[in-house]
Amino acid sequence: MNHFFQSLRRHMGVLRTVFYKTAAETQNTGCRSFIESYRNRLFVGIFSKLVFFILMHITFFSFHLF
């Protein structure tokens, strides 16, 4: 359970970093593009995390089965 909270905290840190990075880029491009780029990065981040999570669980359960 502790490991779960650690990974959650790390993911929050990644999201915060992405948010600030995009915010820094935005100050000269404007709000609409900021929302667009943040949404795109968020989607990519969540998608990659989901794939990683599924792969981790597949390997974990296969180790337990065999």
Backbone as XML, in Angstrom:
<?xml version="1.0"?>
<chain id="A" units="angstrom">
  <residue number="1" name="MET">
    <atom name="N" x="0.836" y="-1.203" z="0.000"/>
    <atom name="CA" x="0.000" y="0.000" z="0.000"/>
    <atom name="C" x="0.871" y="1.253" z="0.000"/>
  </residue>
  <residue number="2" name="ASN">
    <atom name="N" x="1.955" y="1.192" z="0.751"/>
    <atom name="CA" x="2.858" y="2.335" z="0.821"/>
    <atom name="C" x="3.462" y="2.626" z="-0.547"/>
  </residue>
  <residue number="3" name="HIS">
    <atom name="N" x="3.799" y="1.551" z="-1.274"/>
    <atom name="CA" x="4.364" y="1.713" z="-2.617"/>
    <atom name="C" x="3.371" y="2.421" z="-3.534"/>
  </residue>
  <residue number="4" name="PHE">
    <atom name="N" x="2.091" y="2.087" z="-3.371"/>
    <atom name="CA" x="1.050" y="2.720" z="-4.185"/>
    <atom name="C" x="1.026" y="4.222" z="-3.944"/>
  </residue>
  <residue number="5" name="PHE">
    <atom name="N" x="1.107" y="4.633" z="-2.674"/>
    <atom name="CA" x="1.075" y="6.057" z="-2.363"/>
    <atom name="C" x="2.319" y="6.766" z="-2.884"/>
  </residue>
  <residue number="6" name="GLN">
    <atom name="N" x="3.458" y="6.081" z="-2.825"/>
    <atom name="CA" x="4.685" y="6.681" z="-3.349"/>
    <atom name="C" x="4.577" y="6.920" z="-4.847"/>
  </residue>
  <residue number="7" name="SER">
    <atom name="N" x="4.061" y="5.935" z="-5.578"/>
    <atom name="CA" x="3.933" y="6.101" z="-7.025"/>
    <atom name="C" x="2.907" y="7.180" z="-7.341"/>
  </residue>
  <residue number="8" name="LEU">
    <atom name="N" x="1.845" y="7.259" z="-6.536"/>
    <atom name="CA" x="0.835" y="8.295" z="-6.745"/>
    <atom name="C" x="1.450" y="9.677" z="-6.558"/>
  </residue>
  <residue number="9" name="ARG">
    <atom name="N" x="2.263" y="9.817" z="-5.511"/>
    <atom name="CA" x="2.913" y="11.100" z="-5.252"/>
    <atom name="C" x="3.850" y="11.455" z="-6.401"/>
  </residue>
  <residue number="10" name="ARG">
    <atom name="N" x="4.567" y="10.458" z="-6.913"/>
    <atom name="CA" x="5.487" y="10.714" z="-8.023"/>
    <atom name="C" x="4.717" y="11.153" z="-9.265"/>
  </residue>
  <residue number="11" name="HIS">
    <atom name="N" x="3.576" y="10.512" z="-9.532"/>
    <atom name="CA" x="2.769" y="10.893" z="-10.691"/>
    <atom name="C" x="2.244" y="12.306" z="-10.537"/>
  </residue>
  <residue number="12" name="MET">
    <atom name="N" x="1.852" y="12.682" z="-9.304"/>
    <atom name="CA" x="1.392" y="14.044" z="-9.072"/>
    <atom name="C" x="2.518" y="15.036" z="-9.334"/>
  </residue>
  <residue number="13" name="GLY">
    <atom name="N" x="3.726" y="14.674" z="-8.919"/>
    <atom name="CA" x="4.871" y="15.541" z="-9.182"/>
    <atom name="C" x="5.105" y="15.721" z="-10.670"/>
  </residue>
  <residue number="14" name="VAL">
    <atom name="N" x="4.964" y="14.625" z="-11.429"/>
    <atom name="CA" x="5.137" y="14.703" z="-12.882"/>
    <atom name="C" x="4.083" y="15.608" z="-13.492"/>
  </residue>
  <residue number="15" name="LEU">
    <atom name="N" x="2.831" y="15.443" z="-13.053"/>
    <atom name="CA" x="1.755" y="16.283" z="-13.578"/>
    <atom name="C" x="2.015" y="17.746" z="-13.265"/>
  </residue>
  <residue number="16" name="ARG">
    <atom name="N" x="2.479" y="18.024" z="-12.044"/>
    <atom name="CA" x="2.749" y="19.402" z="-11.655"/>
    <atom name="C" x="3.859" y="19.985" z="-12.519"/>
  </residue>
  <residue number="17" name="THR">
    <atom name="N" x="4.906" y="19.183" z="-12.755"/>
    <atom name="CA" x="6.009" y="19.653" z="-13.597"/>
    <atom name="C" x="5.523" y="19.969" z="-14.997"/>
  </residue>
  <residue number="18" name="VAL">
    <atom name="N" x="4.702" y="19.064" z="-15.557"/>
    <atom name="CA" x="4.162" y="19.290" z="-16.899"/>
    <atom name="C" x="3.336" y="20.564" z="-16.919"/>
  </residue>
  <residue number="19" name="PHE">
    <atom name="N" x="2.531" y="20.749" z="-15.870"/>
    <atom name="CA" x="1.668" y="21.925" z="-15.806"/>
    <atom name="C" x="2.503" y="23.201" z="-15.789"/>
  </residue>
  <residue number="20" name="TYR">
    <atom name="N" x="3.528" y="23.238" z="-14.941"/>
    <atom name="CA" x="4.342" y="24.451" z="-14.848"/>
    <atom name="C" x="5.132" y="24.691" z="-16.123"/>
  </residue>
  <residue number="21" name="LYS">
    <atom name="N" x="5.623" y="23.614" z="-16.722"/>
    <atom name="CA" x="6.382" y="23.751" z="-17.966"/>
    <atom name="C" x="5.499" y="24.353" z="-19.049"/>
  </residue>
  <residue number="22" name="THR">
    <atom name="N" x="4.275" y="23.823" z="-19.130"/>
    <atom name="CA" x="3.353" y="24.355" z="-20.138"/>
    <atom name="C" x="2.984" y="25.787" z="-19.817"/>
  </residue>
  <residue number="23" name="ALA">
    <atom name="N" x="2.817" y="26.095" z="-18.540"/>
    <atom name="CA" x="2.463" y="27.456" z="-18.148"/>
    <atom name="C" x="3.579" y="28.422" z="-18.527"/>
  </residue>
  <residue number="24" name="ALA">
    <atom name="N" x="4.820" y="27.989" z="-18.358"/>
    <atom name="CA" x="5.943" y="28.850" z="-18.720"/>
    <atom name="C" x="5.968" y="29.104" z="-20.224"/>
  </residue>
  <residue number="25" name="GLU">
    <atom name="N" x="5.638" y="28.062" z="-21.007"/>
    <atom name="CA" x="5.616" y="28.250" z="-22.455"/>
    <atom name="C" x="4.477" y="29.175" z="-22.871"/>
  </residue>
  <residue number="26" name="THR">
    <atom name="N" x="3.418" y="29.201" z="-22.053"/>
    <atom name="CA" x="2.189" y="29.860" z="-22.473"/>
    <atom name="C" x="2.231" y="31.345" z="-22.384"/>
  </residue>
  <residue number="27" name="GLN">
    <atom name="N" x="3.065" y="31.886" z="-21.516"/>
    <atom name="CA" x="2.943" y="33.298" z="-21.211"/>
    <atom name="C" x="3.110" y="34.157" z="-22.448"/>
  </residue>
  <residue number="28" name="ASN">
    <atom name="N" x="3.701" y="33.629" z="-23.504"/>
    <atom name="CA" x="3.785" y="34.414" z="-24.730"/>
    <atom name="C" x="2.861" y="33.891" z="-25.822"/>
  </residue>
  <residue number="29" name="THR">
    <atom name="N" x="2.186" y="32.757" z="-25.606"/>
    <atom name="CA" x="1.339" y="32.217" z="-26.669"/>
    <atom name="C" x="-0.138" y="32.412" z="-26.391"/>
  </residue>
  <residue number="30" name="GLY">
    <atom name="N" x="-0.534" y="32.555" z="-25.138"/>
    <atom name="CA" x="-1.941" y="32.790" z="-24.838"/>
    <atom name="C" x="-2.635" y="31.603" z="-24.213"/>
  </residue>
  <residue number="31" name="CYS">
    <atom name="N" x="-3.832" y="31.862" z="-23.735"/>
    <atom name="CA" x="-4.519" y="30.893" z="-22.872"/>
    <atom name="C" x="-5.040" y="29.693" z="-23.653"/>
  </residue>
  <residue number="32" name="ARG">
    <atom name="N" x="-5.582" y="29.927" z="-24.837"/>
    <atom name="CA" x="-6.203" y="28.822" z="-25.572"/>
    <atom name="C" x="-5.172" y="27.748" z="-25.917"/>
  </residue>
  <residue number="33" name="SER">
    <atom name="N" x="-4.038" y="28.168" z="-26.438"/>
    <atom name="CA" x="-3.010" y="27.193" z="-26.790"/>
    <atom name="C" x="-2.469" y="26.513" z="-25.538"/>
  </residue>
  <residue number="34" name="PHE">
    <atom name="N" x="-2.468" y="27.238" z="-24.418"/>
    <atom name="CA" x="-2.042" y="26.635" z="-23.163"/>
    <atom name="C" x="-2.943" y="25.463" z="-22.803"/>
  </residue>
  <residue number="35" name="ILE">
    <atom name="N" x="-4.240" y="25.687" z="-22.881"/>
    <atom name="CA" x="-5.179" y="24.616" z="-22.542"/>
    <atom name="C" x="-5.015" y="23.444" z="-23.507"/>
  </residue>
  <residue number="36" name="GLU">
    <atom name="N" x="-4.847" y="23.762" z="-24.783"/>
    <atom name="CA" x="-4.681" y="22.697" z="-25.785"/>
    <atom name="C" x="-3.443" y="21.852" z="-25.489"/>
  </residue>
  <residue number="37" name="SER">
    <atom name="N" x="-2.306" y="22.518" z="-25.316"/>
    <atom name="CA" x="-1.063" y="21.770" z="-25.118"/>
    <atom name="C" x="-1.096" y="21.011" z="-23.794"/>
  </residue>
  <residue number="38" name="TYR">
    <atom name="N" x="-1.693" y="21.624" z="-22.757"/>
    <atom name="CA" x="-1.754" y="20.931" z="-21.477"/>
    <atom name="C" x="-2.630" y="19.692" z="-21.592"/>
  </residue>
  <residue number="39" name="ARG">
    <atom name="N" x="-3.754" y="19.831" z="-22.323"/>
    <atom name="CA" x="-4.631" y="18.678" z="-22.473"/>
    <atom name="C" x="-3.931" y="17.571" z="-23.254"/>
  </residue>
  <residue number="40" name="ASN">
    <atom name="N" x="-3.199" y="17.945" z="-24.297"/>
    <atom name="CA" x="-2.480" y="16.945" z="-25.085"/>
    <atom name="C" x="-1.445" y="16.228" z="-24.231"/>
  </residue>
  <residue number="41" name="ARG">
    <atom name="N" x="-0.670" y="16.992" z="-23.467"/>
    <atom name="CA" x="0.361" y="16.371" z="-22.623"/>
    <atom name="C" x="-0.266" y="15.502" z="-21.557"/>
  </residue>
  <residue number="42" name="LEU">
    <atom name="N" x="-1.372" y="15.974" z="-21.001"/>
    <atom name="CA" x="-2.048" y="15.206" z="-19.969"/>
    <atom name="C" x="-2.522" y="13.874" z="-20.537"/>
  </residue>
  <residue number="43" name="PHE">
    <atom name="N" x="-3.102" y="13.925" z="-21.736"/>
    <atom name="CA" x="-3.595" y="12.709" z="-22.375"/>
    <atom name="C" x="-2.446" y="11.744" z="-22.638"/>
  </residue>
  <residue number="44" name="VAL">
    <atom name="N" x="-1.355" y="12.259" z="-23.181"/>
    <atom name="CA" x="-0.199" y="11.404" z="-23.470"/>
    <atom name="C" x="0.346" y="10.809" z="-22.182"/>
  </residue>
  <residue number="45" name="GLY">
    <atom name="N" x="0.441" y="11.633" z="-21.131"/>
    <atom name="CA" x="0.959" y="11.147" z="-19.860"/>
    <atom name="C" x="0.088" y="10.067" z="-19.257"/>
  </residue>
  <residue number="46" name="ILE">
    <atom name="N" x="-1.222" y="10.305" z="-19.259"/>
    <atom name="CA" x="-2.143" y="9.321" z="-18.690"/>
    <atom name="C" x="-2.116" y="8.037" z="-19.505"/>
  </residue>
  <residue number="47" name="PHE">
    <atom name="N" x="-2.064" y="8.185" z="-20.828"/>
    <atom name="CA" x="-2.056" y="7.003" z="-21.692"/>
    <atom name="C" x="-0.806" y="6.161" z="-21.450"/>
  </residue>
  <residue number="48" name="SER">
    <atom name="N" x="0.363" y="6.812" z="-21.388"/>
    <atom name="CA" x="1.604" y="6.067" z="-21.173"/>
    <atom name="C" x="1.610" y="5.422" z="-19.794"/>
  </residue>
  <residue number="49" name="LYS">
    <atom name="N" x="1.073" y="6.133" z="-18.780"/>
    <atom name="CA" x="1.010" y="5.565" z="-17.444"/>
    <atom name="C" x="0.101" y="4.345" z="-17.429"/>
  </residue>
  <residue number="50" name="LEU">
    <atom name="N" x="-1.019" y="4.441" z="-18.155"/>
    <atom name="CA" x="-1.964" y="3.334" z="-18.208"/>
    <atom name="C" x="-1.317" y="2.110" z="-18.835"/>
  </residue>
  <residue number="51" name="VAL">
    <atom name="N" x="-0.621" y="2.315" z="-19.946"/>
    <atom name="CA" x="0.060" y="1.209" z="-20.624"/>
    <atom name="C" x="1.101" y="0.594" z="-19.696"/>
  </residue>
  <residue number="52" name="PHE">
    <atom name="N" x="1.879" y="1.444" z="-19.032"/>
    <atom name="CA" x="2.906" y="0.971" z="-18.108"/>
    <atom name="C" x="2.277" y="0.169" z="-16.970"/>
  </residue>
  <residue number="53" name="PHE">
    <atom name="N" x="1.164" y="0.687" z="-16.432"/>
    <atom name="CA" x="0.468" y="0.035" z="-15.324"/>
    <atom name="C" x="-0.014" y="-1.351" z="-15.733"/>
  </residue>
  <residue number="54" name="ILE">
    <atom name="N" x="-0.629" y="-1.423" z="-16.930"/>
    <atom name="CA" x="-1.143" y="-2.707" z="-17.426"/>
    <atom name="C" x="0.002" y="-3.697" z="-17.623"/>
  </residue>
  <residue number="55" name="LEU">
    <atom name="N" x="1.100" y="-3.223" z="-18.206"/>
    <atom name="CA" x="2.248" y="-4.105" z="-18.419"/>
    <atom name="C" x="2.806" y="-4.601" z="-17.093"/>
  </residue>
  <residue number="56" name="MET">
    <atom name="N" x="2.902" y="-3.695" z="-16.108"/>
    <atom name="CA" x="3.401" y="-4.099" z="-14.798"/>
    <atom name="C" x="2.517" y="-5.181" z="-14.201"/>
  </residue>
  <residue number="57" name="HIS">
    <atom name="N" x="1.192" y="-4.996" z="-14.300"/>
    <atom name="CA" x="0.287" y="-5.979" z="-13.715"/>
    <atom name="C" x="0.363" y="-7.303" z="-14.449"/>
  </residue>
  <residue number="58" name="ILE">
    <atom name="N" x="0.510" y="-7.263" z="-15.767"/>
    <atom name="CA" x="0.627" y="-8.508" z="-16.534"/>
    <atom name="C" x="1.867" y="-9.283" z="-16.090"/>
  </residue>
  <residue number="59" name="THR">
    <atom name="N" x="2.993" y="-8.603" z="-15.976"/>
    <atom name="CA" x="4.218" y="-9.286" z="-15.559"/>
    <atom name="C" x="4.085" y="-9.785" z="-14.124"/>
  </residue>
  <residue number="60" name="PHE">
    <atom name="N" x="3.493" y="-8.964" z="-13.252"/>
    <atom name="CA" x="3.335" y="-9.337" z="-11.850"/>
    <atom name="C" x="2.497" y="-10.605" z="-11.719"/>
  </residue>
  <residue number="61" name="PHE">
    <atom name="N" x="1.347" y="-10.626" z="-12.405"/>
    <atom name="CA" x="0.459" y="-11.782" z="-12.281"/>
    <atom name="C" x="1.038" y="-13.010" z="-12.968"/>
  </residue>
  <residue number="62" name="SER">
    <atom name="N" x="1.770" y="-12.818" z="-14.054"/>
    <atom name="CA" x="2.366" y="-13.975" z="-14.715"/>
    <atom name="C" x="3.440" y="-14.594" z="-13.820"/>
  </residue>
  <residue number="63" name="PHE">
    <atom name="N" x="4.162" y="-13.758" z="-13.065"/>
    <atom name="CA" x="5.138" y="-14.305" z="-12.124"/>
    <atom name="C" x="4.439" y="-15.112" z="-11.042"/>
  </residue>
  <residue number="64" name="HIS">
    <atom name="N" x="3.278" y="-14.651" z="-10.605"/>
    <atom name="CA" x="2.573" y="-15.372" z="-9.559"/>
    <atom name="C" x="1.967" y="-16.661" z="-10.080"/>
  </residue>
  <residue number="65" name="LEU">
    <atom name="N" x="1.598" y="-16.687" z="-11.358"/>
    <atom name="CA" x="0.950" y="-17.880" z="-11.891"/>
    <atom name="C" x="1.947" y="-19.009" z="-12.117"/>
  </residue>
  <residue number="66" name="PHE">
    <atom name="N" x="3.151" y="-18.677" z="-12.592"/>
    <atom name="CA" x="4.088" y="-19.737" z="-12.956"/>
    <atom name="C" x="5.114" y="-20.012" z="-11.874"/>
  </residue>
</chain>
